[in-house]
Amino acid sequence: MIKYLFYIVVLAAIGLVGYAYVGPWFGADFSAPTEEIRKPVVLHAD
């Protein structure tokens, strides 16, 4: 039982790595957003 679980985990890891490489060809976009976000910060130093 543990042996089969190990095989499933290994296959899932291989599938995840494969999806990371092949995903952009199928329209999956993994890039981070590139817009700048500014928020005011109020410091209360007493």
N, CA and C atoms as an extended XYZ file, in Angstrom:
138
Properties=species:S:1:pos:R:3:atomname:S:1:resname:S:1:resid:I:1 pbc="F F F"
N         0.832       -1.188        0.000 N   MET     1
C         0.000        0.000        0.000 CA  MET     1
C         0.882        1.259        0.000 C   MET     1
N         1.894        1.279        0.869 N   ILE     2
C         2.802        2.431        0.938 CA  ILE     2
C         3.574        2.572       -0.377 C   ILE     2
N         3.903        1.439       -0.983 N   LYS     3
C         4.635        1.451       -2.247 CA  LYS     3
C         3.811        2.138       -3.331 C   LYS     3
N         2.538        1.844       -3.402 N   TYR     4
C         1.676        2.462       -4.411 CA  TYR     4
C         1.483        3.955       -4.131 C   TYR     4
N         1.394        4.315       -2.876 N   LEU     5
C         1.279        5.724       -2.511 CA  LEU     5
C         2.542        6.481       -2.926 C   LEU     5
N         3.694        5.864       -2.736 N   PHE     6
C         4.951        6.470       -3.161 CA  PHE     6
C         4.971        6.671       -4.671 C   PHE     6
N         4.511        5.678       -5.432 N   TYR     7
C         4.465        5.805       -6.895 CA  TYR     7
C         3.525        6.930       -7.326 C   TYR     7
N         2.424        7.068       -6.657 N   ILE     8
C         1.474        8.136       -6.988 CA  ILE     8
C         2.079        9.507       -6.693 C   ILE     8
N         2.786        9.643       -5.581 N   VAL     9
C         3.424       10.913       -5.234 CA  VAL     9
C         4.511       11.254       -6.257 C   VAL     9
N         5.292       10.279       -6.666 N   VAL    10
C         6.343       10.519       -7.661 CA  VAL    10
C         5.723       10.920       -8.995 C   VAL    10
N         4.681       10.234       -9.417 N   LEU    11
C         4.016       10.587      -10.677 CA  LEU    11
C         3.378       11.970      -10.607 C   LEU    11
N         2.820       12.334       -9.468 N   ALA    12
C         2.241       13.667       -9.305 CA  ALA    12
C         3.322       14.735       -9.385 C   ALA    12
N         4.485       14.493       -8.796 N   ALA    13
C         5.586       15.452       -8.854 CA  ALA    13
C         6.085       15.607      -10.290 C   ALA    13
N         6.213       14.509      -11.010 N   ILE    14
C         6.624       14.575      -12.411 CA  ILE    14
C         5.580       15.314      -13.241 C   ILE    14
N         4.311       15.075      -12.969 N   GLY    15
C         3.249       15.776      -13.685 CA  GLY    15
C         3.250       17.267      -13.400 C   GLY    15
N         3.521       17.651      -12.170 N   LEU    16
C         3.569       19.071      -11.812 CA  LEU    16
C         4.729       19.771      -12.507 C   LEU    16
N         5.886       19.140      -12.525 N   VAL    17
C         7.042       19.721      -13.208 CA  VAL    17
C         6.780       19.792      -14.705 C   VAL    17
N         6.173       18.753      -15.265 N   GLY    18
C         5.834       18.771      -16.683 CA  GLY    18
C         4.841       19.865      -17.017 C   GLY    18
N         3.867       20.073      -16.170 N   TYR    19
C         2.880       21.140      -16.396 CA  TYR    19
C         3.535       22.509      -16.320 C   TYR    19
N         4.521       22.669      -15.433 N   ALA    20
C         5.221       23.949      -15.323 CA  ALA    20
C         5.979       24.269      -16.608 C   ALA    20
N         6.513       23.244      -17.269 N   TYR    21
C         7.248       23.471      -18.509 CA  TYR    21
C         6.331       23.589      -19.721 C   TYR    21
N         5.273       22.801      -19.781 N   VAL    22
C         4.411       22.749      -20.959 CA  VAL    22
C         3.231       23.703      -20.841 C   VAL    22
N         2.883       24.140      -19.655 N   GLY    23
C         1.725       24.998      -19.421 CA  GLY    23
C         1.676       26.259      -20.255 C   GLY    23
N         2.785       27.007      -20.390 N   PRO    24
C         2.721       28.237      -21.197 CA  PRO    24
C         2.356       27.991      -22.661 C   PRO    24
N         2.631       26.822      -23.205 N   TRP    25
C         2.248       26.523      -24.588 CA  TRP    25
C         0.745       26.392      -24.723 C   TRP    25
N         0.072       26.068      -23.627 N   PHE    26
C        -1.381       25.886      -23.648 CA  PHE    26
C        -2.133       27.064      -23.048 C   PHE    26
N        -1.444       28.179      -22.803 N   GLY    27
C        -2.114       29.386      -22.353 CA  GLY    27
C        -2.059       29.641      -20.860 C   GLY    27
N        -1.401       28.802      -20.088 N   ALA    28
C        -1.283       29.049      -18.647 CA  ALA    28
C        -0.175       30.082      -18.416 C   ALA    28
N        -0.485       31.154      -17.716 N   ASP    29
C         0.480       32.216      -17.473 CA  ASP    29
C         0.913       32.173      -16.020 C   ASP    29
N         2.182       31.888      -15.786 N   PHE    30
C         2.699       31.754      -14.428 CA  PHE    30
C         3.488       32.979      -13.986 C   PHE    30
N         3.533       34.026      -14.801 N   SER    31
C         4.337       35.191      -14.442 CA  SER    31
C         3.639       36.020      -13.366 C   SER    31
N         4.449       36.689      -12.583 N   ALA    32
C         3.923       37.543      -11.510 CA  ALA    32
C         3.408       38.856      -12.098 C   ALA    32
N         2.407       39.471      -11.460 N   PRO    33
C         1.950       40.783      -11.939 CA  PRO    33
C         3.073       41.819      -11.830 C   PRO    33
N         3.154       42.705      -12.814 N   THR    34
C         4.278       43.639      -12.863 CA  THR    34
C         3.853       45.084      -12.637 C   THR    34
N         2.747       45.324      -11.990 N   GLU    35
C         2.329       46.689      -11.732 CA  GLU    35
C         2.797       47.127      -10.345 C   GLU    35
N         3.113       48.396      -10.226 N   GLU    36
C         3.586       48.936       -8.961 CA  GLU    36
C         2.393       49.337       -8.097 C   GLU    36
N         2.443       48.964       -6.838 N   ILE    37
C         1.372       49.285       -5.894 CA  ILE    37
C         1.968       50.142       -4.782 C   ILE    37
N         1.372       51.300       -4.559 N   ARG    38
C         1.832       52.190       -3.488 CA  ARG    38
C         0.702       52.380       -2.489 C   ARG    38
N         1.034       52.202       -1.221 N   LYS    39
C         0.065       52.422       -0.146 CA  LYS    39
C         0.720       53.290        0.916 C   LYS    39
N        -0.006       54.279        1.422 N   PRO    40
C         0.585       55.112        2.477 CA  PRO    40
C         0.702       54.337        3.783 C   PRO    40
N         1.772       54.623        4.490 N   VAL    41
C         2.012       53.974        5.773 CA  VAL    41
C         2.063       55.044        6.843 C   VAL    41
N         1.267       54.892        7.882 N   VAL    42
C         1.237       55.847        8.986 CA  VAL    42
C         1.950       55.213       10.170 C   VAL    42
N         3.006       55.878       10.637 N   LEU    43
C         3.758       55.372       11.786 CA  LEU    43
C         3.383       56.197       13.014 C   LEU    43
N         3.019       55.540       14.074 N   HIS    44
C         2.676       56.211       15.314 CA  HIS    44
C         3.838       56.040       16.293 C   HIS    44
N         4.786       56.959       16.239 N   ALA    45
C         5.944       56.903       17.133 CA  ALA    45
C         5.727       57.882       18.281 C   ALA    45
N         5.522       57.359       19.439 N   ASP    46
C         5.290       58.233       20.603 CA  ASP    46
C         6.482       58.209       21.532 C   ASP    46
